[in-house]
Amino acid sequence: MSLREVLEIAIEDEEEARDYYRRAAELTGNPHTRQMLLSLSDMEQGHADQLRRELEELIRQRDLEEGMAD
């Protein structure tokens, strides 16, 4: 498995966790619990964003390396 594939899977996992916490927040009637779940959802989105930046950097680096090899 390539690093790119690992990052793509990790992004999907983080987004699934984000969605899980958002759905759970919608189902709870407790405001404190809702806020905590939304906070966890935001954290998962932050993880996905960071992984996406890493993936974009990996792609840029590979494109650069391939351009140099021409």
PDB file of N, H, CA, C and O in Angstrom:
ATOM      1  N   MET A   1       0.853  -1.169   0.000  1.00  0.00           N
ATOM      2  CA  MET A   1       0.000   0.000   0.000  1.00  0.00           C
ATOM      3  C   MET A   1       0.901   1.235   0.000  1.00  0.00           C
ATOM      4  O   MET A   1       1.878   1.298   0.746  1.00  0.00           O
ATOM      5  N   SER A   2       0.573   2.188  -0.819  1.00  0.00           N
ATOM      6  H   SER A   2      -0.221   2.136  -1.425  1.00  0.00           H
ATOM      7  CA  SER A   2       1.388   3.397  -0.922  1.00  0.00           C
ATOM      8  C   SER A   2       1.011   4.400   0.170  1.00  0.00           C
ATOM      9  O   SER A   2      -0.048   4.302   0.790  1.00  0.00           O
ATOM     10  N   LEU A   3       1.891   5.348   0.383  1.00  0.00           N
ATOM     11  H   LEU A   3       2.751   5.428  -0.121  1.00  0.00           H
ATOM     12  CA  LEU A   3       1.615   6.410   1.352  1.00  0.00           C
ATOM     13  C   LEU A   3       0.372   7.191   0.930  1.00  0.00           C
ATOM     14  O   LEU A   3      -0.447   7.565   1.770  1.00  0.00           O
ATOM     15  N   ARG A   4       0.238   7.431  -0.354  1.00  0.00           N
ATOM     16  H   ARG A   4       0.904   7.128  -1.036  1.00  0.00           H
ATOM     17  CA  ARG A   4      -0.942   8.146  -0.848  1.00  0.00           C
ATOM     18  C   ARG A   4      -2.219   7.388  -0.468  1.00  0.00           C
ATOM     19  O   ARG A   4      -3.181   7.997   0.001  1.00  0.00           O
ATOM     20  N   GLU A   5      -2.234   6.079  -0.665  1.00  0.00           N
ATOM     21  H   GLU A   5      -1.452   5.585  -1.046  1.00  0.00           H
ATOM     22  CA  GLU A   5      -3.409   5.279  -0.321  1.00  0.00           C
ATOM     23  C   GLU A   5      -3.691   5.324   1.181  1.00  0.00           C
ATOM     24  O   GLU A   5      -4.845   5.408   1.599  1.00  0.00           O
ATOM     25  N   VAL A   6      -2.641   5.267   1.978  1.00  0.00           N
ATOM     26  H   VAL A   6      -1.703   5.198   1.638  1.00  0.00           H
ATOM     27  CA  VAL A   6      -2.803   5.330   3.436  1.00  0.00           C
ATOM     28  C   VAL A   6      -3.437   6.662   3.831  1.00  0.00           C
ATOM     29  O   VAL A   6      -4.363   6.696   4.641  1.00  0.00           O
ATOM     30  N   LEU A   7      -2.942   7.749   3.262  1.00  0.00           N
ATOM     31  H   LEU A   7      -2.190   7.722   2.604  1.00  0.00           H
ATOM     32  CA  LEU A   7      -3.500   9.065   3.583  1.00  0.00           C
ATOM     33  C   LEU A   7      -4.941   9.192   3.127  1.00  0.00           C
ATOM     34  O   LEU A   7      -5.770   9.760   3.839  1.00  0.00           O
ATOM     35  N   GLU A   8      -5.249   8.672   1.953  1.00  0.00           N
ATOM     36  H   GLU A   8      -4.576   8.210   1.375  1.00  0.00           H
ATOM     37  CA  GLU A   8      -6.626   8.728   1.463  1.00  0.00           C
ATOM     38  C   GLU A   8      -7.574   7.958   2.375  1.00  0.00           C
ATOM     39  O   GLU A   8      -8.677   8.425   2.660  1.00  0.00           O
ATOM     40  N   ILE A   9      -7.158   6.796   2.829  1.00  0.00           N
ATOM     41  H   ILE A   9      -6.262   6.416   2.598  1.00  0.00           H
ATOM     42  CA  ILE A   9      -7.986   6.005   3.748  1.00  0.00           C
ATOM     43  C   ILE A   9      -8.127   6.727   5.089  1.00  0.00           C
ATOM     44  O   ILE A   9      -9.211   6.752   5.672  1.00  0.00           O
ATOM     45  N   ALA A  10      -7.042   7.307   5.572  1.00  0.00           N
ATOM     46  H   ALA A  10      -6.162   7.287   5.099  1.00  0.00           H
ATOM     47  CA  ALA A  10      -7.081   8.031   6.849  1.00  0.00           C
ATOM     48  C   ALA A  10      -8.040   9.220   6.765  1.00  0.00           C
ATOM     49  O   ALA A  10      -8.780   9.490   7.712  1.00  0.00           O
ATOM     50  N   ILE A  11      -8.027   9.923   5.646  1.00  0.00           N
ATOM     51  H   ILE A  11      -7.426   9.704   4.877  1.00  0.00           H
ATOM     52  CA  ILE A  11      -8.951  11.055   5.461  1.00  0.00           C
ATOM     53  C   ILE A  11     -10.390  10.558   5.527  1.00  0.00           C
ATOM     54  O   ILE A  11     -11.225  11.153   6.209  1.00  0.00           O
ATOM     55  N   GLU A  12     -10.678   9.474   4.823  1.00  0.00           N
ATOM     56  H   GLU A  12     -10.000   8.991   4.270  1.00  0.00           H
ATOM     57  CA  GLU A  12     -12.028   8.905   4.851  1.00  0.00           C
ATOM     58  C   GLU A  12     -12.433   8.529   6.272  1.00  0.00           C
ATOM     59  O   GLU A  12     -13.561   8.794   6.688  1.00  0.00           O
ATOM     60  N   ASP A  13     -11.520   7.915   7.015  1.00  0.00           N
ATOM     61  H   ASP A  13     -10.604   7.700   6.677  1.00  0.00           H
ATOM     62  CA  ASP A  13     -11.815   7.516   8.394  1.00  0.00           C
ATOM     63  C   ASP A  13     -12.120   8.722   9.268  1.00  0.00           C
ATOM     64  O   ASP A  13     -13.056   8.692  10.067  1.00  0.00           O
ATOM     65  N   GLU A  14     -11.337   9.777   9.121  1.00  0.00           N
ATOM     66  H   GLU A  14     -10.576   9.801   8.472  1.00  0.00           H
ATOM     67  CA  GLU A  14     -11.563  10.991   9.917  1.00  0.00           C
ATOM     68  C   GLU A  14     -12.912  11.614   9.567  1.00  0.00           C
ATOM     69  O   GLU A  14     -13.627  12.086  10.452  1.00  0.00           O
ATOM     70  N   GLU A  15     -13.262  11.618   8.283  1.00  0.00           N
ATOM     71  H   GLU A  15     -12.682  11.236   7.564  1.00  0.00           H
ATOM     72  CA  GLU A  15     -14.540  12.195   7.873  1.00  0.00           C
ATOM     73  C   GLU A  15     -15.712  11.349   8.357  1.00  0.00           C
ATOM     74  O   GLU A  15     -16.762  11.890   8.702  1.00  0.00           O
ATOM     75  N   GLU A  16     -15.547  10.038   8.388  1.00  0.00           N
ATOM     76  H   GLU A  16     -14.694   9.598   8.108  1.00  0.00           H
ATOM     77  CA  GLU A  16     -16.594   9.176   8.936  1.00  0.00           C
ATOM     78  C   GLU A  16     -16.780   9.434  10.427  1.00  0.00           C
ATOM     79  O   GLU A  16     -17.909   9.486  10.915  1.00  0.00           O
ATOM     80  N   ALA A  17     -15.674   9.594  11.150  1.00  0.00           N
ATOM     81  H   ALA A  17     -14.757   9.551  10.754  1.00  0.00           H
ATOM     82  CA  ALA A  17     -15.760   9.898  12.583  1.00  0.00           C
ATOM     83  C   ALA A  17     -16.430  11.249  12.796  1.00  0.00           C
ATOM     84  O   ALA A  17     -17.260  11.399  13.692  1.00  0.00           O
ATOM     85  N   ARG A  18     -16.069  12.240  11.967  1.00  0.00           N
ATOM     86  H   ARG A  18     -15.394  12.118  11.239  1.00  0.00           H
ATOM     87  CA  ARG A  18     -16.704  13.567  12.047  1.00  0.00           C
ATOM     88  C   ARG A  18     -18.211  13.444  11.896  1.00  0.00           C
ATOM     89  O   ARG A  18     -18.971  14.004  12.686  1.00  0.00           O
ATOM     90  N   ASP A  19     -18.637  12.710  10.880  1.00  0.00           N
ATOM     91  H   ASP A  19     -18.019  12.254  10.239  1.00  0.00           H
ATOM     92  CA  ASP A  19     -20.065  12.555  10.619  1.00  0.00           C
ATOM     93  C   ASP A  19     -20.766  11.794  11.752  1.00  0.00           C
ATOM     94  O   ASP A  19     -21.901  12.111  12.107  1.00  0.00           O
ATOM     95  N   TYR A  20     -20.091  10.800  12.310  1.00  0.00           N
ATOM     96  H   TYR A  20     -19.169  10.542  12.021  1.00  0.00           H
ATOM     97  CA  TYR A  20     -20.652  10.035  13.426  1.00  0.00           C
ATOM     98  C   TYR A  20     -20.940  10.961  14.612  1.00  0.00           C
ATOM     99  O   TYR A  20     -22.030  10.925  15.184  1.00  0.00           O
ATOM    100  N   TYR A  21     -19.961  11.786  14.974  1.00  0.00           N
ATOM    101  H   TYR A  21     -19.075  11.816  14.509  1.00  0.00           H
ATOM    102  CA  TYR A  21     -20.153  12.695  16.105  1.00  0.00           C
ATOM    103  C   TYR A  21     -21.238  13.731  15.815  1.00  0.00           C
ATOM    104  O   TYR A  21     -21.996  14.092  16.715  1.00  0.00           O
ATOM    105  N   ARG A  22     -21.323  14.209  14.588  1.00  0.00           N
ATOM    106  H   ARG A  22     -20.707  13.916  13.857  1.00  0.00           H
ATOM    107  CA  ARG A  22     -22.377  15.170  14.239  1.00  0.00           C
ATOM    108  C   ARG A  22     -23.758  14.536  14.366  1.00  0.00           C
ATOM    109  O   ARG A  22     -24.685  15.137  14.908  1.00  0.00           O
ATOM    110  N   ARG A  23     -23.880  13.312  13.857  1.00  0.00           N
ATOM    111  H   ARG A  23     -23.127  12.823  13.416  1.00  0.00           H
ATOM    112  CA  ARG A  23     -25.175  12.617  13.966  1.00  0.00           C
ATOM    113  C   ARG A  23     -25.537  12.386  15.435  1.00  0.00           C
ATOM    114  O   ARG A  23     -26.686  12.576  15.834  1.00  0.00           O
ATOM    115  N   ALA A  24     -24.567  11.982  16.222  1.00  0.00           N
ATOM    116  H   ALA A  24     -23.633  11.828  15.898  1.00  0.00           H
ATOM    117  CA  ALA A  24     -24.814  11.754  17.648  1.00  0.00           C
ATOM    118  C   ALA A  24     -25.235  13.052  18.331  1.00  0.00           C
ATOM    119  O   ALA A  24     -26.112  13.046  19.194  1.00  0.00           O
ATOM    120  N   ALA A  25     -24.611  14.160  17.945  1.00  0.00           N
ATOM    121  H   ALA A  25     -23.898  14.165  17.244  1.00  0.00           H
ATOM    122  CA  ALA A  25     -24.959  15.457  18.532  1.00  0.00           C
ATOM    123  C   ALA A  25     -26.404  15.829  18.218  1.00  0.00           C
ATOM    124  O   ALA A  25     -27.093  16.427  19.045  1.00  0.00           O
ATOM    125  N   GLU A  26     -26.851  15.474  17.032  1.00  0.00           N
ATOM    126  H   GLU A  26     -26.291  14.988  16.361  1.00  0.00           H
ATOM    127  CA  GLU A  26     -28.232  15.775  16.638  1.00  0.00           C
ATOM    128  C   GLU A  26     -29.241  14.955  17.437  1.00  0.00           C
ATOM    129  O   GLU A  26     -30.389  15.368  17.603  1.00  0.00           O
ATOM    130  N   LEU A  27     -28.816  13.801  17.928  1.00  0.00           N
ATOM    131  H   LEU A  27     -27.884  13.466  17.793  1.00  0.00           H
ATOM    132  CA  LEU A  27     -29.727  12.895  18.616  1.00  0.00           C
ATOM    133  C   LEU A  27     -29.841  13.147  20.111  1.00  0.00           C
ATOM    134  O   LEU A  27     -30.811  12.724  20.741  1.00  0.00           O
ATOM    135  N   THR A  28     -28.864  13.827  20.679  1.00  0.00           N
ATOM    136  H   THR A  28     -28.076  14.170  20.167  1.00  0.00           H
ATOM    137  CA  THR A  28     -28.882  14.014  22.129  1.00  0.00           C
ATOM    138  C   THR A  28     -29.742  15.216  22.507  1.00  0.00           C
ATOM    139  O   THR A  28     -29.838  16.193  21.764  1.00  0.00           O
ATOM    140  N   GLY A  29     -30.350  15.122  23.656  1.00  0.00           N
ATOM    141  H   GLY A  29     -30.272  14.329  24.260  1.00  0.00           H
ATOM    142  CA  GLY A  29     -31.128  16.236  24.178  1.00  0.00           C
ATOM    143  C   GLY A  29     -30.356  17.038  25.214  1.00  0.00           C
ATOM    144  O   GLY A  29     -30.826  18.073  25.685  1.00  0.00           O
ATOM    145  N   ASN A  30     -29.182  16.560  25.562  1.00  0.00           N
ATOM    146  H   ASN A  30     -28.800  15.719  25.179  1.00  0.00           H
ATOM    147  CA  ASN A  30     -28.377  17.215  26.588  1.00  0.00           C
ATOM    148  C   ASN A  30     -27.452  18.248  25.932  1.00  0.00           C
ATOM    149  O   ASN A  30     -26.599  17.880  25.124  1.00  0.00           O
ATOM    150  N   PRO A  31     -27.609  19.525  26.266  1.00  0.00           N
ATOM    151  CA  PRO A  31     -26.795  20.568  25.625  1.00  0.00           C
ATOM    152  C   PRO A  31     -25.290  20.389  25.850  1.00  0.00           C
ATOM    153  O   PRO A  31     -24.492  20.651  24.951  1.00  0.00           O
ATOM    154  N   HIS A  32     -24.909  19.948  27.034  1.00  0.00           N
ATOM    155  H   HIS A  32     -25.558  19.735  27.765  1.00  0.00           H
ATOM    156  CA  HIS A  32     -23.482  19.741  27.316  1.00  0.00           C
ATOM    157  C   HIS A  32     -22.932  18.616  26.432  1.00  0.00           C
ATOM    158  O   HIS A  32     -21.864  18.748  25.835  1.00  0.00           O
ATOM    159  N   THR A  33     -23.667  17.528  26.359  1.00  0.00           N
ATOM    160  H   THR A  33     -24.535  17.421  26.843  1.00  0.00           H
ATOM    161  CA  THR A  33     -23.248  16.401  25.530  1.00  0.00           C
ATOM    162  C   THR A  33     -23.199  16.820  24.066  1.00  0.00           C
ATOM    163  O   THR A  33     -22.262  16.466  23.350  1.00  0.00           O
ATOM    164  N   ARG A  34     -24.200  17.572  23.618  1.00  0.00           N
ATOM    165  H   ARG A  34     -24.961  17.860  24.199  1.00  0.00           H
ATOM    166  CA  ARG A  34     -24.228  18.049  22.236  1.00  0.00           C
ATOM    167  C   ARG A  34     -22.975  18.866  21.933  1.00  0.00           C
ATOM    168  O   ARG A  34     -22.337  18.661  20.901  1.00  0.00           O
ATOM    169  N   GLN A  35     -22.622  19.783  22.819  1.00  0.00           N
ATOM    170  H   GLN A  35     -23.141  19.950  23.658  1.00  0.00           H
ATOM    171  CA  GLN A  35     -21.444  20.629  22.599  1.00  0.00           C
ATOM    172  C   GLN A  35     -20.168  19.788  22.553  1.00  0.00           C
ATOM    173  O   GLN A  35     -19.293  20.027  21.721  1.00  0.00           O
ATOM    174  N   MET A  36     -20.066  18.815  23.440  1.00  0.00           N
ATOM    175  H   MET A  36     -20.777  18.621  24.116  1.00  0.00           H
ATOM    176  CA  MET A  36     -18.879  17.964  23.452  1.00  0.00           C
ATOM    177  C   MET A  36     -18.777  17.171  22.144  1.00  0.00           C
ATOM    178  O   MET A  36     -17.693  17.055  21.572  1.00  0.00           O
ATOM    179  N   LEU A  37     -19.895  16.632  21.675  1.00  0.00           N
ATOM    180  H   LEU A  37     -20.776  16.727  22.140  1.00  0.00           H
ATOM    181  CA  LEU A  37     -19.893  15.868  20.429  1.00  0.00           C
ATOM    182  C   LEU A  37     -19.557  16.750  19.222  1.00  0.00           C
ATOM    183  O   LEU A  37     -18.835  16.325  18.321  1.00  0.00           O
ATOM    184  N   LEU A  38     -20.078  17.963  19.209  1.00  0.00           N
ATOM    185  H   LEU A  38     -20.665  18.309  19.941  1.00  0.00           H
ATOM    186  CA  LEU A  38     -19.745  18.885  18.120  1.00  0.00           C
ATOM    187  C   LEU A  38     -18.271  19.267  18.156  1.00  0.00           C
ATOM    188  O   LEU A  38     -17.643  19.442  17.111  1.00  0.00           O
ATOM    189  N   SER A  39     -17.728  19.393  19.350  1.00  0.00           N
ATOM    190  H   SER A  39     -18.238  19.251  20.198  1.00  0.00           H
ATOM    191  CA  SER A  39     -16.299  19.680  19.495  1.00  0.00           C
ATOM    192  C   SER A  39     -15.467  18.520  18.963  1.00  0.00           C
ATOM    193  O   SER A  39     -14.473  18.733  18.269  1.00  0.00           O
ATOM    194  N   LEU A  40     -15.866  17.302  19.283  1.00  0.00           N
ATOM    195  H   LEU A  40     -16.674  17.129  19.847  1.00  0.00           H
ATOM    196  CA  LEU A  40     -15.169  16.129  18.755  1.00  0.00           C
ATOM    197  C   LEU A  40     -15.273  16.077  17.231  1.00  0.00           C
ATOM    198  O   LEU A  40     -14.309  15.726  16.550  1.00  0.00           O
ATOM    199  N   SER A  41     -16.433  16.423  16.704  1.00  0.00           N
ATOM    200  H   SER A  41     -17.216  16.708  17.257  1.00  0.00           H
ATOM    201  CA  SER A  41     -16.624  16.462  15.263  1.00  0.00           C
ATOM    202  C   SER A  41     -15.671  17.470  14.615  1.00  0.00           C
ATOM    203  O   SER A  41     -15.065  17.189  13.581  1.00  0.00           O
ATOM    204  N   ASP A  42     -15.549  18.635  15.231  1.00  0.00           N
ATOM    205  H   ASP A  42     -16.041  18.863  16.071  1.00  0.00           H
ATOM    206  CA  ASP A  42     -14.625  19.657  14.725  1.00  0.00           C
ATOM    207  C   ASP A  42     -13.182  19.164  14.768  1.00  0.00           C
ATOM    208  O   ASP A  42     -12.403  19.432  13.853  1.00  0.00           O
ATOM    209  N   MET A  43     -12.834  18.453  15.819  1.00  0.00           N
ATOM    210  H   MET A  43     -13.467  18.235  16.562  1.00  0.00           H
ATOM    211  CA  MET A  43     -11.473  17.918  15.914  1.00  0.00           C
ATOM    212  C   MET A  43     -11.200  16.932  14.786  1.00  0.00           C
ATOM    213  O   MET A  43     -10.130  16.959  14.177  1.00  0.00           O
ATOM    214  N   GLU A  44     -12.164  16.065  14.507  1.00  0.00           N
ATOM    215  H   GLU A  44     -13.033  16.044  15.001  1.00  0.00           H
ATOM    216  CA  GLU A  44     -11.996  15.100  13.420  1.00  0.00           C
ATOM    217  C   GLU A  44     -11.858  15.818  12.078  1.00  0.00           C
ATOM    218  O   GLU A  44     -11.079  15.395  11.223  1.00  0.00           O
ATOM    219  N   GLN A  45     -12.612  16.902  11.894  1.00  0.00           N
ATOM    220  H   GLN A  45     -13.244  17.245  12.588  1.00  0.00           H
ATOM    221  CA  GLN A  45     -12.484  17.679  10.662  1.00  0.00           C
ATOM    222  C   GLN A  45     -11.088  18.278  10.567  1.00  0.00           C
ATOM    223  O   GLN A  45     -10.500  18.316   9.486  1.00  0.00           O
ATOM    224  N   GLY A  46     -10.559  18.741  11.685  1.00  0.00           N
ATOM    225  H   GLY A  46     -11.037  18.710  12.563  1.00  0.00           H
ATOM    226  CA  GLY A  46      -9.194  19.269  11.700  1.00  0.00           C
ATOM    227  C   GLY A  46      -8.169  18.208  11.316  1.00  0.00           C
ATOM    228  O   GLY A  46      -7.212  18.487  10.594  1.00  0.00           O
ATOM    229  N   HIS A  47      -8.377  17.000  11.803  1.00  0.00           N
ATOM    230  H   HIS A  47      -9.155  16.773  12.390  1.00  0.00           H
ATOM    231  CA  HIS A  47      -7.477  15.902  11.434  1.00  0.00           C
ATOM    232  C   HIS A  47      -7.556  15.634   9.931  1.00  0.00           C
ATOM    233  O   HIS A  47      -6.530  15.474   9.270  1.00  0.00           O
ATOM    234  N   ALA A  48      -8.782  15.587   9.391  1.00  0.00           N
ATOM    235  H   ALA A  48      -9.616  15.717   9.927  1.00  0.00           H
ATOM    236  CA  ALA A  48      -8.958  15.349   7.954  1.00  0.00           C
ATOM    237  C   ALA A  48      -8.300  16.452   7.139  1.00  0.00           C
ATOM    238  O   ALA A  48      -7.661  16.180   6.122  1.00  0.00           O
ATOM    239  N   ASP A  49      -8.453  17.695   7.580  1.00  0.00           N
ATOM    240  H   ASP A  49      -8.972  17.916   8.405  1.00  0.00           H
ATOM    241  CA  ASP A  49      -7.839  18.821   6.869  1.00  0.00           C
ATOM    242  C   ASP A  49      -6.322  18.707   6.867  1.00  0.00           C
ATOM    243  O   ASP A  49      -5.678  18.943   5.844  1.00  0.00           O
ATOM    244  N   GLN A  50      -5.753  18.345   8.009  1.00  0.00           N
ATOM    245  H   GLN A  50      -6.276  18.153   8.839  1.00  0.00           H
ATOM    246  CA  GLN A  50      -4.291  18.204   8.098  1.00  0.00           C
ATOM    247  C   GLN A  50      -3.800  17.070   7.192  1.00  0.00           C
ATOM    248  O   GLN A  50      -2.801  17.219   6.488  1.00  0.00           O
ATOM    249  N   LEU A  51      -4.498  15.955   7.215  1.00  0.00           N
ATOM    250  H   LEU A  51      -5.310  15.834   7.787  1.00  0.00           H
ATOM    251  CA  LEU A  51      -4.116  14.837   6.357  1.00  0.00           C
ATOM    252  C   LEU A  51      -4.244  15.214   4.877  1.00  0.00           C
ATOM    253  O   LEU A  51      -3.418  14.816   4.056  1.00  0.00           O
ATOM    254  N   ARG A  52      -5.273  15.975   4.547  1.00  0.00           N
ATOM    255  H   ARG A  52      -5.945  16.298   5.214  1.00  0.00           H
ATOM    256  CA  ARG A  52      -5.455  16.419   3.162  1.00  0.00           C
ATOM    257  C   ARG A  52      -4.296  17.319   2.733  1.00  0.00           C
ATOM    258  O   ARG A  52      -3.817  17.221   1.604  1.00  0.00           O
ATOM    259  N   ARG A  53      -3.848  18.189   3.627  1.00  0.00           N
ATOM    260  H   ARG A  53      -4.237  18.269   4.544  1.00  0.00           H
ATOM    261  CA  ARG A  53      -2.680  19.045   3.317  1.00  0.00           C
ATOM    262  C   ARG A  53      -1.434  18.188   3.108  1.00  0.00           C
ATOM    263  O   ARG A  53      -0.633  18.455   2.212  1.00  0.00           O
ATOM    264  N   GLU A  54      -1.275  17.163   3.935  1.00  0.00           N
ATOM    265  H   GLU A  54      -1.925  16.946   4.663  1.00  0.00           H
ATOM    266  CA  GLU A  54      -0.130  16.259   3.775  1.00  0.00           C
ATOM    267  C   GLU A  54      -0.201  15.533   2.434  1.00  0.00           C
ATOM    268  O   GLU A  54       0.812  15.380   1.751  1.00  0.00           O
ATOM    269  N   LEU A  55      -1.385  15.092   2.064  1.00  0.00           N
ATOM    270  H   LEU A  55      -2.208  15.216   2.618  1.00  0.00           H
ATOM    271  CA  LEU A  55      -1.567  14.407   0.792  1.00  0.00           C
ATOM    272  C   LEU A  55      -1.255  15.345  -0.376  1.00  0.00           C
ATOM    273  O   LEU A  55      -0.579  14.955  -1.328  1.00  0.00           O
ATOM    274  N   GLU A  56      -1.745  16.566  -0.299  1.00  0.00           N
ATOM    275  H   GLU A  56      -2.295  16.883   0.474  1.00  0.00           H
ATOM    276  CA  GLU A  56      -1.472  17.538  -1.363  1.00  0.00           C
ATOM    277  C   GLU A  56       0.019  17.814  -1.489  1.00  0.00           C
ATOM    278  O   GLU A  56       0.535  17.951  -2.598  1.00  0.00           O
ATOM    279  N   GLU A  57       0.708  17.894  -0.365  1.00  0.00           N
ATOM    280  H   GLU A  57       0.289  17.782   0.536  1.00  0.00           H
ATOM    281  CA  GLU A  57       2.159  18.114  -0.384  1.00  0.00           C
ATOM    282  C   GLU A  57       2.866  16.907  -1.003  1.00  0.00           C
ATOM    283  O   GLU A  57       3.798  17.068  -1.792  1.00  0.00           O
ATOM    284  N   LEU A  58       2.432  15.720  -0.652  1.00  0.00           N
ATOM    285  H   LEU A  58       1.675  15.589  -0.012  1.00  0.00           H
ATOM    286  CA  LEU A  58       3.013  14.512  -1.229  1.00  0.00           C
ATOM    287  C   LEU A  58       2.843  14.512  -2.749  1.00  0.00           C
ATOM    288  O   LEU A  58       3.780  14.196  -3.481  1.00  0.00           O
ATOM    289  N   ILE A  59       1.665  14.861  -3.211  1.00  0.00           N
ATOM    290  H   ILE A  59       0.904  15.117  -2.616  1.00  0.00           H
ATOM    291  CA  ILE A  59       1.400  14.899  -4.653  1.00  0.00           C
ATOM    292  C   ILE A  59       2.266  15.963  -5.326  1.00  0.00           C
ATOM    293  O   ILE A  59       2.823  15.718  -6.396  1.00  0.00           O
ATOM    294  N   ARG A  60       2.385  17.139  -4.711  1.00  0.00           N
ATOM    295  H   ARG A  60       1.932  17.338  -3.841  1.00  0.00           H
ATOM    296  CA  ARG A  60       3.237  18.201  -5.272  1.00  0.00           C
ATOM    297  C   ARG A  60       4.683  17.745  -5.379  1.00  0.00           C
ATOM    298  O   ARG A  60       5.344  17.979  -6.391  1.00  0.00           O
ATOM    299  N   GLN A  61       5.173  17.091  -4.327  1.00  0.00           N
ATOM    300  H   GLN A  61       4.636  16.901  -3.505  1.00  0.00           H
ATOM    301  CA  GLN A  61       6.553  16.620  -4.330  1.00  0.00           C
ATOM    302  C   GLN A  61       6.782  15.584  -5.425  1.00  0.00           C
ATOM    303  O   GLN A  61       7.799  15.618  -6.119  1.00  0.00           O
ATOM    304  N   ARG A  62       5.847  14.679  -5.574  1.00  0.00           N
ATOM    305  H   ARG A  62       5.021  14.651  -5.011  1.00  0.00           H
ATOM    306  CA  ARG A  62       5.987  13.644  -6.618  1.00  0.00           C
ATOM    307  C   ARG A  62       5.931  14.272  -8.004  1.00  0.00           C
ATOM    308  O   ARG A  62       6.682  13.877  -8.895  1.00  0.00           O
ATOM    309  N   ASP A  63       5.053  15.242  -8.190  1.00  0.00           N
ATOM    310  H   ASP A  63       4.443  15.564  -7.465  1.00  0.00           H
ATOM    311  CA  ASP A  63       4.963  15.930  -9.477  1.00  0.00           C
ATOM    312  C   ASP A  63       6.268  16.659  -9.774  1.00  0.00           C
ATOM    313  O   ASP A  63       6.742  16.672 -10.910  1.00  0.00           O
ATOM    314  N   LEU A  64       6.839  17.263  -8.740  1.00  0.00           N
ATOM    315  H   LEU A  64       6.454  17.252  -7.817  1.00  0.00           H
ATOM    316  CA  LEU A  64       8.124  17.966  -8.901  1.00  0.00           C
ATOM    317  C   LEU A  64       9.226  16.986  -9.277  1.00  0.00           C
ATOM    318  O   LEU A  64      10.004  17.237 -10.198  1.00  0.00           O
ATOM    319  N   GLU A  65       9.287  15.880  -8.566  1.00  0.00           N
ATOM    320  H   GLU A  65       8.656  15.677  -7.818  1.00  0.00           H
ATOM    321  CA  GLU A  65      10.308  14.868  -8.844  1.00  0.00           C
ATOM    322  C   GLU A  65      10.158  14.282 -10.243  1.00  0.00           C
ATOM    323  O   GLU A  65      11.149  14.047 -10.934  1.00  0.00           O
ATOM    324  N   GLU A  66       8.924  14.050 -10.652  1.00  0.00           N
ATOM    325  H   GLU A  66       8.119  14.241 -10.090  1.00  0.00           H
ATOM    326  CA  GLU A  66       8.705  13.526 -11.992  1.00  0.00           C
ATOM    327  C   GLU A  66       9.090  14.548 -13.054  1.00  0.00           C
ATOM    328  O   GLU A  66       9.609  14.189 -14.111  1.00  0.00           O
ATOM    329  N   GLY A  67       8.836  15.816 -12.771  1.00  0.00           N
ATOM    330  H   GLY A  67       8.415  16.108 -11.913  1.00  0.00           H
ATOM    331  CA  GLY A  67       9.217  16.881 -13.699  1.00  0.00           C
ATOM    332  C   GLY A  67      10.717  16.991 -13.846  1.00  0.00           C
ATOM    333  O   GLY A  67      11.203  17.299 -14.934  1.00  0.00           O
ATOM    334  N   MET A  68      11.459  16.752 -12.794  1.00  0.00           N
ATOM    335  H   MET A  68      11.064  16.502 -11.910  1.00  0.00           H
ATOM    336  CA  MET A  68      12.909  16.816 -12.817  1.00  0.00           C
ATOM    337  C   MET A  68      13.493  15.626 -13.580  1.00  0.00           C
ATOM    338  O   MET A  68      14.583  15.715 -14.146  1.00  0.00           O
ATOM    339  N   ALA A  69      12.763  14.522 -13.587  1.00  0.00           N
ATOM    340  H   ALA A  69      11.878  14.450 -13.127  1.00  0.00           H
ATOM    341  CA  ALA A  69      13.279  13.321 -14.241  1.00  0.00           C
ATOM    342  C   ALA A  69      13.142  13.398 -15.761  1.00  0.00           C
ATOM    343  O   ALA A  69      13.790  12.641 -16.483  1.00  0.00           O
ATOM    344  N   ASP A  70      12.304  14.306 -16.242  1.00  0.00           N
ATOM    345  H   ASP A  70      11.777  14.920 -15.655  1.00  0.00           H
ATOM    346  CA  ASP A  70      12.090  14.445 -17.694  1.00  0.00           C
ATOM    347  C   ASP A  70      13.267  15.021 -18.413  1.00  0.00           C
ATOM    348  O   ASP A  70      13.223  15.192 -19.631  1.00  0.00           O
TER     349      ASP A  70
END
